[in-house]
Amino acid sequence: MARDITRNAGEMQHIRVSPAQPAAAAIDIAARAIKSGGLVAFPTETVYGLGANAWDADAVHKIFRAKARPATDPLIAHICSADQLDDIARDAPDLARELCRRFWPGALTLVLPKSAQLPANLTAGLDTLAVRMPDHAVAAALIEAAGVPIAAPSANRFSRPSPTTAQHVLDDLADEVDVLLDAGPTAIGLESTIVSLVDDPPQLLRPGGVPLEALRQVIPDLRFEPRFLSDGEAAPAPGTLLKHYSPRAKLLLFQGSDDAAIYAAMRAEIEGNRRVGLMLGDADAAAFADLDVKVERLGRNAEQAAPRLFAAMRALDGAGVGLILARAPDKQGLGLALWDRLLRAAEGSLIEVQPARGGSR
């Protein structure tokens, strides 16, 4: 049942809801906030979003102000039915319809020509729009009840690790949000995959919850050339800036095939550093059990690591470490999205560790 907290001006309503069957009263409170130009933080299957009426330029501006987000970084519009696509996009190709049938609702964002009626700040002045249909009962109910597409980037301060729990939203944006719909942790834990259909051939702009391999079953010639833009450059889609998803601590990302060489390189960084933390898969973490360091375990595989990644960054920040060491995952399936997030969290710095003489290759 919804918990409607009486609020004073400037005070957020934090409402806990079922992730599968959100109470209509809770959704109505949040939908009224959207309709009146307010900001609502809500869960999706990927991360928590910071939502506003996508048709309302003033409401969209509040998102940028709350997050301290550059105006050059466009937002994603969220819809609850494929029928809404023609309201906000122009000339969607047949391929867009096929992708919608295969992957919506789900963690796929499409970049398409935008409707002229959309406010310019939603798309950072571009002629294109990023749009998706989230696969989460709370998000779907909110969009339907609001009766408008909802613009929503991740509900965190710009460049910080994305929020996968309501507490993460509170940590970053408690003073900025009108309503927070709290449905527990998100399932995927990484943002949506973004595919541009205005490029020929289509281009993967950001890896995410839908793996590249699945998309290539529909788009065999889908290109992927990682983009690492600096602040101030116009971004073709969210999540393409070099510094993004970053903890406060410095993050060093190690890549290599030789476990022993990787562990030796990490131990060399740990020596003499009393404020270091590790963020590793279970097998790698076990190799450091003898050390008195803070370790955040990411699980056995990419599927387990994805929903833990941003929470692990925040936990290590909370523990006061000044340096985080992580290992780059294999770029298969969700591993590609993990690799992308870790590389941006490390501001593009990747330490290539060569196999030791006689080591594995």
VEXNUVEX-17501 format. One line per field, with one value per residue (C-alpha): chain; z negated, y, x; residue in one letter. Coordinates in pm, 1 decimal. Each point is the difference from the previous one (the first is absolute). Layout:
<sites>
chain (A|...);
c3 (Z|...);
c2 (Y|...);
c1 (X|...);
res (A|...);
</sites>
This chain:
<sites>
chain (A|A|A|A|A|A|A|A|A|A|A|A|A|A|A|A|A|A|A|A|A|A|A|A|A|A|A|A|A|A|A|A|A|A|A|A|A|A|A|A|A|A|A|A|A|A|A|A|A|A|A|A|A|A|A|A|A|A|A|A|A|A|A|A|A|A|A|A|A|A|A|A|A|A|A|A|A|A|A|A|A|A|A|A|A|A|A|A|A|A|A|A|A|A|A|A|A|A|A|A|A|A|A|A|A|A|A|A|A|A|A|A|A|A|A|A|A|A|A|A|A|A|A|A|A|A|A|A|A|A|A|A|A|A|A|A|A|A|A|A|A|A|A|A|A|A|A|A|A|A|A|A|A|A|A|A|A|A|A|A|A|A|A|A|A|A|A|A|A|A|A|A|A|A|A|A|A|A|A|A|A|A|A|A|A|A|A|A|A|A|A|A|A|A|A|A|A|A|A|A|A|A|A|A|A|A|A|A|A|A|A|A|A|A|A|A|A|A|A|A|A|A|A|A|A|A|A|A|A|A|A|A|A|A|A|A|A|A|A|A|A|A|A|A|A|A|A|A|A|A|A|A|A|A|A|A|A|A|A|A|A|A|A|A|A|A|A|A|A|A|A|A|A|A|A|A|A|A|A|A|A|A|A|A|A|A|A|A|A|A|A|A|A|A|A|A|A|A|A|A|A|A|A|A|A|A|A|A|A|A|A|A|A|A|A|A|A|A|A|A|A|A|A|A|A|A|A|A|A|A|A|A|A|A|A|A|A|A|A|A|A|A|A|A|A|A|A|A|A|A|A|A|A|A|A|A|A|A|A|A|A);
c3 (0.0|81.6|-280.8|82.7|-216.4|-67.2|125.0|-33.7|292.0|116.5|-191.4|189.0|-25.0|-35.4|87.5|-19.5|261.2|118.3|303.1|159.7|-101.4|-102.6|-181.7|215.3|-270.1|8.5|378.8|-4.5|-235.2|224.9|320.7|-138.6|-76.3|359.6|139.1|-217.1|122.5|-290.8|-20.6|-85.4|-68.2|99.1|59.5|334.3|70.3|65.9|-258.8|-177.6|224.9|-72.5|190.8|132.1|265.7|329.2|167.9|-265.0|59.9|-348.4|-163.8|214.7|-105.9|-362.1|76.6|132.7|-296.9|-259.8|141.9|93.1|342.6|303.2|244.8|275.2|-137.8|133.2|-199.6|71.6|37.7|-154.3|139.7|-105.7|341.0|347.5|120.3|-165.0|221.5|286.7|-239.3|-81.5|291.3|375.5|278.3|-218.2|242.0|23.0|-184.7|-300.4|-2.1|14.5|-288.2|-201.4|57.7|-102.6|-292.9|-140.7|-274.7|-93.7|-36.2|357.0|92.6|363.5|149.3|265.5|169.3|-253.8|11.3|53.6|-299.4|-253.5|-198.3|122.7|-342.4|-15.2|296.2|-68.7|315.1|223.3|267.3|-149.1|-297.4|-232.4|-99.3|-179.0|-169.9|-343.9|-119.3|-353.4|-139.1|-198.7|294.7|238.3|-240.8|-61.8|370.1|71.9|-290.5|86.4|358.2|139.7|96.9|-294.7|50.2|-240.2|-33.2|-297.8|-335.7|-123.3|6.7|338.9|53.4|-326.9|-6.6|110.1|-265.8|-29.6|-329.9|-139.4|-260.5|278.2|123.4|-350.9|-34.6|313.2|56.8|-314.9|15.8|370.8|39.7|-59.9|-16.1|-35.9|87.7|-189.2|135.8|-124.2|203.8|379.0|183.4|273.3|-172.0|318.6|228.9|327.8|324.2|246.1|374.7|257.0|298.9|159.1|86.1|302.5|-89.7|-346.7|-285.2|-358.6|-196.8|-348.4|-104.1|-270.9|-112.8|346.7|117.1|332.9|103.5|-30.5|202.8|278.9|52.1|125.5|128.7|133.2|107.1|-331.2|-62.2|-337.3|-32.4|-363.3|-38.1|-279.6|17.7|-221.6|-195.2|227.9|308.5|132.5|-83.8|253.0|-287.6|-379.9|-155.2|264.4|-201.5|-102.1|-373.3|-108.2|-261.2|-216.5|-372.8|-199.6|-46.8|285.3|189.5|169.4|253.2|76.4|314.0|86.5|45.7|-254.5|-346.2|-183.9|184.9|-69.2|-370.4|-21.3|165.7|-239.5|-304.7|111.5|-10.3|-340.0|-164.3|-211.7|71.7|-311.2|166.6|288.1|89.5|241.8|223.4|146.6|103.0|-254.9|149.4|19.4|-346.7|-154.8|107.9|-242.7|-305.8|-185.4|20.7|-232.5|270.8|66.6|265.0|183.4|168.9|332.3|24.7|227.7|341.0|190.0|-74.6|-373.3|29.4|191.7|-281.9|-254.8|187.6|-87.7|-354.3|-46.4|115.8|-242.3|-285.4|50.0|9.4|-322.6|-156.0|66.3|238.6|224.6|264.5|154.2|198.1|248.0|275.3|349.6|86.6|323.6|255.6|60.1|-77.7|-295.6|-42.1|276.0|-192.9|-320.2|185.0|135.0|-343.5|-167.2|269.7|-32.6|-379.0|44.1|236.4|287.4|-178.2|68.4|-136.0|238.4|-194.8|211.4|-85.1|-217.7|172.5|5.6|-108.3|163.3|330.9);
c2 (0.0|349.6|212.9|358.6|221.1|349.1|236.4|361.8|208.0|-133.5|-326.7|-329.5|-268.7|-340.7|-267.2|-371.4|-208.9|-359.4|-49.6|-232.1|154.5|363.5|148.4|228.4|269.4|14.6|19.1|274.5|213.3|-33.3|53.6|322.1|120.7|-68.4|177.1|305.1|34.9|-176.7|-257.7|-364.9|-260.4|-345.4|-348.3|-166.8|-339.6|171.5|278.2|259.5|289.0|368.3|73.1|306.6|73.0|-33.7|259.1|265.4|191.7|153.2|-341.0|-143.6|288.3|-100.7|-337.2|165.0|236.7|-272.2|-226.6|281.8|-165.2|175.2|133.8|-179.9|-342.7|-105.8|-185.7|-317.8|20.5|-295.3|-125.4|-278.8|-106.1|-32.2|198.8|306.4|-21.4|192.2|283.0|83.2|-139.5|65.5|-253.7|-295.9|-264.4|-356.7|-107.7|206.4|-184.0|-335.1|93.4|116.3|-335.7|-191.8|203.1|223.2|30.5|-30.7|153.9|128.2|369.5|103.1|324.5|126.6|328.8|201.9|165.3|376.0|50.3|-133.2|262.7|60.7|-50.0|-360.4|-91.0|245.0|189.6|-304.2|-106.4|-348.5|-155.2|-284.8|-205.4|-326.6|-197.2|-121.3|-351.8|81.4|5.3|320.1|190.6|-118.7|91.9|345.0|82.7|-118.6|192.2|318.5|-21.9|141.2|-133.3|36.3|137.7|-183.0|-32.4|-189.9|151.9|97.2|295.4|27.4|-227.3|-189.8|-375.9|-64.4|-77.4|-358.4|52.6|274.9|71.4|94.0|252.9|141.2|23.9|215.7|178.6|2.3|379.2|5.7|-263.3|56.2|-369.4|-312.5|-331.0|-259.8|-353.5|-151.0|-74.6|-4.9|-329.4|66.9|274.7|145.9|257.6|-82.3|-80.5|291.4|-64.3|280.2|-69.2|336.4|-132.5|-223.6|-268.2|17.9|67.0|-116.7|319.5|-151.5|-367.0|-88.9|-239.4|-148.1|-172.4|84.5|-365.2|2.9|319.1|-135.5|-279.2|274.6|248.1|-204.9|312.2|185.4|200.1|61.7|255.7|117.8|376.6|185.9|364.6|274.1|249.6|263.7|-218.2|-62.7|-358.7|-208.8|-198.0|-21.5|-179.1|81.5|241.7|-124.4|68.4|-162.0|-242.0|98.6|-53.4|275.7|-222.2|-42.1|-322.5|-203.3|-258.4|-294.8|-210.7|-320.4|-375.3|-114.9|-19.5|-12.1|305.5|192.6|-85.6|100.4|335.8|65.1|-98.2|244.6|278.8|-115.0|3.1|309.6|119.7|-24.2|130.5|-241.0|-203.0|-286.8|-54.5|-349.1|-314.8|-280.9|-197.9|303.6|123.3|-331.0|64.7|294.2|-167.8|35.4|379.2|245.3|196.8|89.0|-235.3|29.4|-331.0|18.7|-364.9|-288.0|145.7|309.8|-60.9|10.0|286.5|235.8|72.7|25.0|226.4|349.2|-99.4|-131.3|332.6|188.0|-239.4|50.0|376.1|-29.3|-197.3|291.4|-168.5|225.9|-258.9|-276.7|-284.9|-193.6|-252.7|46.2|-276.7|-193.7|201.3|-262.8|37.5|234.6|2.1|261.8|238.5|-65.6|69.1|326.7|120.3|-90.3|168.3|322.0|-18.9|-20.6|300.8|-208.1|-124.7|-369.9|-179.0|-277.6|-276.3|-226.9|-372.0|-89.7|-205.5|-352.3|121.2|-76.3|156.2);
c1 (0.0|123.0|136.8|-91.3|216.4|-132.4|266.4|86.0|121.2|334.4|-39.3|4.0|-268.0|166.1|-255.3|76.4|-180.6|-11.6|228.1|-255.3|-334.5|43.0|-297.8|-210.8|4.6|379.8|9.4|-263.7|209.6|303.7|-199.9|-147.4|350.8|104.9|-307.5|67.4|359.9|170.0|276.9|-64.5|267.4|-122.3|140.1|51.5|151.8|335.0|51.4|-213.8|-100.4|-63.1|-318.3|-181.1|-261.1|187.1|-226.7|72.6|323.8|-3.5|-42.2|277.7|223.9|-55.5|161.1|315.3|13.1|-58.8|268.9|242.2|-7.0|153.8|-258.7|192.8|-95.6|-344.8|-264.8|-195.8|-377.5|-186.2|-330.1|-235.3|-133.3|149.9|-301.1|154.7|306.4|-159.4|-93.0|359.6|204.6|-12.4|24.5|91.7|134.5|-125.0|313.7|-111.7|-332.7|177.1|229.6|-301.1|-169.8|310.9|131.6|-277.4|-84.7|363.7|343.1|35.9|0.4|-41.6|128.5|-243.0|-93.4|-196.5|-339.6|23.4|-230.3|250.3|191.6|353.3|158.1|-127.6|220.8|286.7|-97.5|41.7|-248.2|-6.9|-175.9|98.9|-305.2|-74.4|-277.3|112.4|-80.1|-111.0|-353.1|56.4|148.3|-271.0|-278.8|148.0|36.0|-352.6|-151.6|190.7|-124.6|325.0|342.8|235.8|349.1|229.0|374.4|139.1|-100.1|346.0|235.7|161.9|303.7|-62.9|-72.9|-356.0|-264.4|-118.8|-187.4|-219.4|268.1|241.7|-256.3|-33.6|377.2|27.1|-329.4|-213.0|-39.6|-85.8|-272.9|-372.1|-97.3|212.8|-164.4|202.6|-41.7|326.0|312.8|-5.5|40.2|257.3|196.6|150.4|-156.6|-171.1|176.3|-20.8|-21.0|-6.3|-222.6|83.1|346.2|56.4|80.0|-159.6|241.9|18.5|62.2|-3.7|10.8|-248.1|-269.1|-64.8|321.2|162.5|-21.9|-380.3|-28.3|218.7|-251.3|-231.3|262.8|293.9|191.8|-44.1|318.9|159.0|277.9|27.6|-29.0|173.9|-100.7|138.5|-210.7|-152.8|-23.1|-349.1|-90.7|-197.3|-151.5|19.0|295.7|261.0|215.1|342.6|-50.3|-324.3|-134.5|297.3|59.9|167.3|303.7|245.4|-67.8|272.8|-115.8|227.6|-32.5|182.0|-33.3|258.6|-158.9|331.6|131.9|-321.3|14.6|366.3|-71.2|-286.4|206.6|267.9|-261.0|-125.7|342.5|40.4|-353.5|-219.0|-317.0|-44.2|-307.1|-55.0|-301.2|29.8|-178.8|-7.1|288.8|228.4|-99.1|101.8|359.0|19.8|-150.0|331.6|-1.4|-170.0|-178.7|-361.9|-142.4|-331.7|-83.1|-183.1|-104.1|88.5|-85.5|-111.2|-367.7|71.5|247.7|-231.0|-249.4|285.0|241.3|-124.2|-93.9|354.5|148.0|-221.2|81.7|373.5|-47.2|-196.3|283.8|234.2|241.7|205.0|84.0|-210.8|152.4|-214.2|51.5|-141.3|-249.9|-19.6|-195.2|-266.3|-371.3|-53.0|377.6|25.4|-225.2|196.5|325.0|-142.9|-115.7|327.6|207.5|-199.0|17.5|378.2|-14.2|130.1|309.7|57.8|307.3|98.9|176.0|215.6|26.2|296.4|266.5|-133.6|-347.3|-333.9|-92.2);
res (M|A|R|D|I|T|R|N|A|G|E|M|Q|H|I|R|V|S|P|A|Q|P|A|A|A|A|I|D|I|A|A|R|A|I|K|S|G|G|L|V|A|F|P|T|E|T|V|Y|G|L|G|A|N|A|W|D|A|D|A|V|H|K|I|F|R|A|K|A|R|P|A|T|D|P|L|I|A|H|I|C|S|A|D|Q|L|D|D|I|A|R|D|A|P|D|L|A|R|E|L|C|R|R|F|W|P|G|A|L|T|L|V|L|P|K|S|A|Q|L|P|A|N|L|T|A|G|L|D|T|L|A|V|R|M|P|D|H|A|V|A|A|A|L|I|E|A|A|G|V|P|I|A|A|P|S|A|N|R|F|S|R|P|S|P|T|T|A|Q|H|V|L|D|D|L|A|D|E|V|D|V|L|L|D|A|G|P|T|A|I|G|L|E|S|T|I|V|S|L|V|D|D|P|P|Q|L|L|R|P|G|G|V|P|L|E|A|L|R|Q|V|I|P|D|L|R|F|E|P|R|F|L|S|D|G|E|A|A|P|A|P|G|T|L|L|K|H|Y|S|P|R|A|K|L|L|L|F|Q|G|S|D|D|A|A|I|Y|A|A|M|R|A|E|I|E|G|N|R|R|V|G|L|M|L|G|D|A|D|A|A|A|F|A|D|L|D|V|K|V|E|R|L|G|R|N|A|E|Q|A|A|P|R|L|F|A|A|M|R|A|L|D|G|A|G|V|G|L|I|L|A|R|A|P|D|K|Q|G|L|G|L|A|L|W|D|R|L|L|R|A|A|E|G|S|L|I|E|V|Q|P|A|R|G|G|S|R);
</sites>
